[in-house]
Amino acid sequence: MARGGFRPGAGRPRKAKPGEAAPAPVENAKAAAKAANMTPLEYMMKVMNDAETDKDRRDKMAIAAAPYVHAKQADAAGGKKDQRQKGAESVAGKFSARQPPRLVADNTK
C-alpha cells in the first residue's frame, strides 16, 4: 500500500501570477443599488431578471435574493416539538384542556 506522495489539488493555493487577472468579483449590490436609488433586493431582482446579463451573475443574484423572497419550509412547518404539540391537540378530543369556570357575580340584590 503506497503512502504519501503528490496529490493533485492538495496544499495551500498559490497566489495569482503577475499579469494574470484575478477573477472579477460580483459587484457590490449595496453600492450599486444606492447609486441607482433602489434597495439591494430590488437591485438583485433587476439583475436576475435581465436577460442580457451573464448567466453566472444572474444565478448568484438569485441565490442571494432567495432568502428575502421565499421562506424556508422548516420555518413554516415549525420544529418537531411544535408538530408533536399540534398533533396531540388535534387527537385530544374530550381529553383536551377545558376552559376554566367563569365567575359570575350578581350584585343586584
JODASUL-V577771 format. One record per residue. N is the residue number from 0. RES is the residue in one letter. PSI is psi as a letter, one per 20 degrees, with the letter a starting at -180 (* if undefined). OMEGA is omega in degrees with one decimal (NA if undefined). D_FIRST is the distance of its C-alpha to the first C-alpha in whole Angstrom. Layout:
# JODASUL-V577771
{{N/RES/PSI/OMEGA/D_FIRST} {N/RES/PSI/OMEGA/D_FIRST}}
This chain:
# JODASUL-V577771
{{0/M/p/-179.0/0} {1/A/q/179.1/4} {2/R/q/177.0/6} {3/G/a/179.0/10} {4/G/a/-177.0/12} {5/F/p/174.3/15} {6/R/p/-178.9/15} {7/P/p/178.0/19} {8/G/i/-178.8/21} {9/A/q/175.4/20} {10/G/a/-177.4/22} {11/R/p/178.7/26} {12/P/q/-179.5/28} {13/R/q/177.8/30} {14/K/r/176.6/34} {15/A/q/179.4/36} {16/K/q/177.6/37} {17/P/p/-179.4/41} {18/G/i/178.3/43} {19/E/p/-177.2/40} {20/A/p/175.5/42} {21/A/q/178.7/40} {22/P/p/-177.4/40} {23/A/p/178.6/43} {24/P/q/176.1/43} {25/V/p/-177.1/46} {26/E/q/-179.4/49} {27/N/o/-175.7/50} {28/A/h/-177.2/52} {29/K/g/-179.2/54} {30/A/g/-179.9/55} {31/A/h/178.8/56} {32/A/h/179.0/58} {33/K/g/178.6/60} {34/A/h/-179.3/61} {35/A/j/-179.9/62} {36/N/l/178.1/63} {37/M/r/170.8/61} {38/T/q/178.1/59} {39/P/h/179.3/55} {40/L/g/177.3/55} {41/E/g/179.1/58} {42/Y/g/179.9/56} {43/M/g/178.9/52} {44/M/h/178.7/54} {45/K/g/179.5/56} {46/V/g/-178.0/53} {47/M/h/-177.4/51} {48/N/i/179.7/54} {49/D/o/-176.5/55} {50/A/h/-177.9/54} {51/E/i/-179.5/54} {52/T/q/178.7/51} {53/D/p/-175.4/48} {54/K/g/-180.0/46} {55/D/h/179.6/43} {56/R/h/177.5/45} {57/R/g/178.8/47} {58/D/g/-179.2/44} {59/K/h/178.2/44} {60/M/h/177.8/47} {61/A/g/178.9/47} {62/I/g/-179.1/44} {63/A/h/-176.2/46} {64/A/h/-174.2/49} {65/A/g/-178.4/48} {66/P/h/-178.4/48} {67/Y/i/-176.9/52} {68/V/h/-175.6/53} {69/H/p/176.5/51} {70/A/q/175.9/51} {71/K/q/179.7/47} {72/Q/h/-179.0/48} {73/A/h/179.2/46} {74/D/h/-178.2/49} {75/A/h/-176.2/52} {76/A/h/-176.1/51} {77/G/r/-178.7/51} {78/G/a/-179.0/48} {79/K/h/-179.0/47} {80/K/g/178.3/50} {81/D/g/179.3/53} {82/Q/h/179.2/52} {83/R/g/179.6/52} {84/Q/g/178.6/56} {85/K/h/177.7/57} {86/G/g/179.5/56} {87/A/h/179.7/58} {88/E/h/-178.9/61} {89/S/h/-178.5/61} {90/V/h/-170.6/61} {91/A/g/178.5/63} {92/G/c/-176.8/66} {93/K/i/-179.8/69} {94/F/j/-179.6/67} {95/S/r/-179.0/66} {96/A/p/-178.6/68} {97/R/r/176.9/71} {98/Q/q/176.9/74} {99/P/q/-179.4/75} {100/P/q/178.3/79} {101/R/p/178.2/81} {102/L/o/-178.8/84} {103/V/p/178.7/87} {104/A/p/178.0/90} {105/D/o/-177.3/94} {106/N/k/-179.2/96} {107/T/i/-176.7/99} {108/K/*/NA/101}}
